[in-house]
Each structure stands twice: as structure tokens, then as C-alpha cells.
Amino acid sequence: MWATLLSVFATVFLAEIGDKTQLATLLYASEGRASRWIVFAGSALALVTAAAIATLLGSQIERVIRPSTLKIAAGLGFIAVGVWTLLSR
């Protein structure tokens, strides 16, 4: 259980560093119109909700599609986004 928890934490934490969600949170916190704790709570609630939806969908999709196929599809999706990012101007 702990190995899975730490693996998921590390993977998601590293994936989230510097992404647009983190930047949006940083911008909200820097405006000073709302409490930093409110910004943190709103951001945390959004991330928890997104993770809950992904977990529920993942547990249902896994019944129909093999995990190895999902890994390949996710990898190809990341590569496609990377290529699109490099080629877009």
C-alpha cells in the first residue's frame, strides 16, 4: 500500500510542477484579493475532484481495456501533445 501511495504521489507531484494549474494558482495567490488559504483550498479541491474523476473513470475503463493498452494510448497521447507543442507557434 505505501509503495503505491508514494509512487502515485511522486508521479503526480512531478507531473504537476510548473503546469498551467500551478501557474493559475500562483497568479490567484499573487493578486492579494483573496486569502491565500482560500486560494489553496480552491486549488486543492479542484485537484482532488479531478483526481477522483480520473480514478473512477480509470477503474471503469480498466474493465473494458487492458492496462497495457491504456499505457500505450497515454504514452502516445503525451508524445502527440509534445510534438504539437514543439511545432505550434
C-alpha atoms as an extended CHARMM CRD file, in Angstrom:
* protein
*
        89  EXT
         1         1  MET       CA              0.0000000000        0.0000000000        0.0000000000  PROA      1               0.0000000000
         2         2  TRP       CA              2.7320000000        2.5090000000        0.9800000000  PROA      2               0.0000000000
         3         3  ALA       CA              4.7570000000        1.7790000000       -2.1570000000  PROA      3               0.0000000000
         4         4  THR       CA              1.7360000000        2.5100000000       -4.3500000000  PROA      4               0.0000000000
         5         5  LEU       CA              0.9100000000        5.6710000000       -2.3970000000  PROA      5               0.0000000000
         6         6  LEU       CA              4.4630000000        7.0080000000       -2.6820000000  PROA      6               0.0000000000
         7         7  SER       CA              4.6980000000        6.0500000000       -6.3570000000  PROA      7               0.0000000000
         8         8  VAL       CA              1.4410000000        7.8300000000       -7.2290000000  PROA      8               0.0000000000
         9         9  PHE       CA              2.4060000000       10.8560000000       -5.1100000000  PROA      9               0.0000000000
        10        10  ALA       CA              5.8280000000       11.1860000000       -6.7430000000  PROA      10              0.0000000000
        11        11  THR       CA              4.4790000000       10.7280000000      -10.2710000000  PROA      11              0.0000000000
        12        12  VAL       CA              1.6320000000       13.2200000000       -9.8980000000  PROA      12              0.0000000000
        13        13  PHE       CA              3.7650000000       15.7170000000       -7.9620000000  PROA      13              0.0000000000
        14        14  LEU       CA              6.4680000000       15.7340000000      -10.6450000000  PROA      14              0.0000000000
        15        15  ALA       CA              3.8610000000       15.9400000000      -13.4250000000  PROA      15              0.0000000000
        16        16  GLU       CA              2.2090000000       18.9510000000      -11.7900000000  PROA      16              0.0000000000
        17        17  ILE       CA              5.3620000000       21.0300000000      -11.2500000000  PROA      17              0.0000000000
        18        18  GLY       CA              5.1870000000       24.0670000000      -13.4990000000  PROA      18              0.0000000000
        19        19  ASP       CA              1.9640000000       23.1210000000      -15.2520000000  PROA      19              0.0000000000
        20        20  LYS       CA             -0.7910000000       25.5980000000      -16.0290000000  PROA      20              0.0000000000
        21        21  THR       CA             -2.7740000000       24.6030000000      -12.9260000000  PROA      21              0.0000000000
        22        22  GLN       CA              0.1170000000       25.5510000000      -10.6880000000  PROA      22              0.0000000000
        23        23  LEU       CA              0.6760000000       28.7820000000      -12.5990000000  PROA      23              0.0000000000
        24        24  ALA       CA             -3.0100000000       29.7150000000      -12.3320000000  PROA      24              0.0000000000
        25        25  THR       CA             -2.9030000000       29.1010000000       -8.5830000000  PROA      25              0.0000000000
        26        26  LEU       CA              0.2410000000       31.2100000000       -8.3100000000  PROA      26              0.0000000000
        27        27  LEU       CA             -1.4720000000       34.0780000000      -10.1640000000  PROA      27              0.0000000000
        28        28  TYR       CA             -4.5790000000       33.9390000000       -7.9600000000  PROA      28              0.0000000000
        29        29  ALA       CA             -2.4290000000       33.9540000000       -4.8230000000  PROA      29              0.0000000000
        30        30  SER       CA             -0.3540000000       36.8920000000       -6.0680000000  PROA      30              0.0000000000
        31        31  GLU       CA             -3.3970000000       39.1180000000       -6.6990000000  PROA      31              0.0000000000
        32        32  GLY       CA             -3.9770000000       39.6270000000       -2.9860000000  PROA      32              0.0000000000
        33        33  ARG       CA             -7.7650000000       39.9830000000       -3.3650000000  PROA      33              0.0000000000
        34        34  ALA       CA             -8.4530000000       36.6830000000       -1.6290000000  PROA      34              0.0000000000
        35        35  SER       CA             -6.8530000000       34.9360000000        1.3100000000  PROA      35              0.0000000000
        36        36  ARG       CA             -4.0010000000       32.6010000000        0.3880000000  PROA      36              0.0000000000
        37        37  TRP       CA             -5.8250000000       29.9000000000        2.3370000000  PROA      37              0.0000000000
        38        38  ILE       CA             -8.9360000000       30.3390000000        0.1870000000  PROA      38              0.0000000000
        39        39  VAL       CA             -6.8070000000       30.1030000000       -2.9660000000  PROA      39              0.0000000000
        40        40  PHE       CA             -5.1190000000       26.9870000000       -1.5610000000  PROA      40              0.0000000000
        41        41  ALA       CA             -8.4700000000       25.4180000000       -0.5980000000  PROA      41              0.0000000000
        42        42  GLY       CA             -9.9840000000       26.1290000000       -4.0220000000  PROA      42              0.0000000000
        43        43  SER       CA             -6.9530000000       24.7550000000       -5.8360000000  PROA      43              0.0000000000
        44        44  ALA       CA             -6.7510000000       21.6760000000       -3.6130000000  PROA      44              0.0000000000
        45        45  LEU       CA            -10.4750000000       20.9730000000       -4.0200000000  PROA      45              0.0000000000
        46        46  ALA       CA            -10.1780000000       21.2400000000       -7.8090000000  PROA      46              0.0000000000
        47        47  LEU       CA             -7.2050000000       18.8440000000       -7.8920000000  PROA      47              0.0000000000
        48        48  VAL       CA             -8.9100000000       16.3580000000       -5.5650000000  PROA      48              0.0000000000
        49        49  THR       CA            -12.0820000000       16.4630000000       -7.6860000000  PROA      49              0.0000000000
        50        50  ALA       CA            -10.1040000000       15.9310000000      -10.9120000000  PROA      50              0.0000000000
        51        51  ALA       CA             -8.2150000000       13.0210000000       -9.3120000000  PROA      51              0.0000000000
        52        52  ALA       CA            -11.4910000000       11.4780000000       -8.0930000000  PROA      52              0.0000000000
        53        53  ILE       CA            -12.9790000000       11.6390000000      -11.5830000000  PROA      53              0.0000000000
        54        54  ALA       CA             -9.8160000000       10.1420000000      -13.1110000000  PROA      54              0.0000000000
        55        55  THR       CA             -9.7960000000        7.3530000000      -10.5220000000  PROA      55              0.0000000000
        56        56  LEU       CA            -13.4520000000        6.4940000000      -11.0940000000  PROA      56              0.0000000000
        57        57  LEU       CA            -13.0590000000        6.5510000000      -14.8810000000  PROA      57              0.0000000000
        58        58  GLY       CA             -9.8320000000        4.5580000000      -14.7030000000  PROA      58              0.0000000000
        59        59  SER       CA            -11.4260000000        1.8520000000      -12.5960000000  PROA      59              0.0000000000
        60        60  GLN       CA            -14.2920000000        1.5550000000      -15.1010000000  PROA      60              0.0000000000
        61        61  ILE       CA            -12.1930000000        1.7300000000      -18.2820000000  PROA      61              0.0000000000
        62        62  GLU       CA             -9.8910000000       -0.9510000000      -16.8640000000  PROA      62              0.0000000000
        63        63  ARG       CA            -12.7910000000       -3.4110000000      -17.0690000000  PROA      63              0.0000000000
        64        64  VAL       CA            -13.0330000000       -2.9640000000      -20.8440000000  PROA      64              0.0000000000
        65        65  ILE       CA             -9.4880000000       -2.0930000000      -21.9440000000  PROA      65              0.0000000000
        66        66  ARG       CA             -6.3040000000       -3.7990000000      -20.7720000000  PROA      66              0.0000000000
        67        67  PRO       CA             -3.9620000000       -1.6540000000      -18.6310000000  PROA      67              0.0000000000
        68        68  SER       CA             -1.1010000000       -2.2180000000      -21.1070000000  PROA      68              0.0000000000
        69        69  THR       CA             -3.2520000000       -0.7730000000      -23.9100000000  PROA      69              0.0000000000
        70        70  LEU       CA             -4.1110000000        2.2250000000      -21.7330000000  PROA      70              0.0000000000
        71        71  LYS       CA             -0.4100000000        2.8270000000      -21.0120000000  PROA      71              0.0000000000
        72        72  ILE       CA              0.3860000000        2.7770000000      -24.7300000000  PROA      72              0.0000000000
        73        73  ALA       CA             -2.5050000000        5.1390000000      -25.5030000000  PROA      73              0.0000000000
        74        74  ALA       CA             -1.4360000000        7.5300000000      -22.7140000000  PROA      74              0.0000000000
        75        75  GLY       CA              2.1780000000        7.4650000000      -23.8930000000  PROA      75              0.0000000000
        76        76  LEU       CA              1.1750000000        8.1830000000      -27.4840000000  PROA      76              0.0000000000
        77        77  GLY       CA             -1.0730000000       10.9930000000      -26.2550000000  PROA      77              0.0000000000
        78        78  PHE       CA              1.8090000000       12.5960000000      -24.3470000000  PROA      78              0.0000000000
        79        79  ILE       CA              4.0800000000       12.2770000000      -27.3850000000  PROA      79              0.0000000000
        80        80  ALA       CA              1.3880000000       13.8490000000      -29.6030000000  PROA      80              0.0000000000
        81        81  VAL       CA              0.9790000000       16.7860000000      -27.2150000000  PROA      81              0.0000000000
        82        82  GLY       CA              4.7700000000       17.2200000000      -27.0680000000  PROA      82              0.0000000000
        83        83  VAL       CA              5.1010000000       17.2230000000      -30.8670000000  PROA      83              0.0000000000
        84        84  TRP       CA              2.1620000000       19.6210000000      -31.1900000000  PROA      84              0.0000000000
        85        85  THR       CA              3.7480000000       21.9160000000      -28.6020000000  PROA      85              0.0000000000
        86        86  LEU       CA              7.0880000000       21.8920000000      -30.4080000000  PROA      86              0.0000000000
        87        87  LEU       CA              5.5300000000       22.5700000000      -33.8320000000  PROA      87              0.0000000000
        88        88  SER       CA              2.9510000000       25.1940000000      -32.8210000000  PROA      88              0.0000000000
        89        89  ARG       CA              3.9240000000       28.8350000000      -32.9310000000  PROA      89              0.0000000000
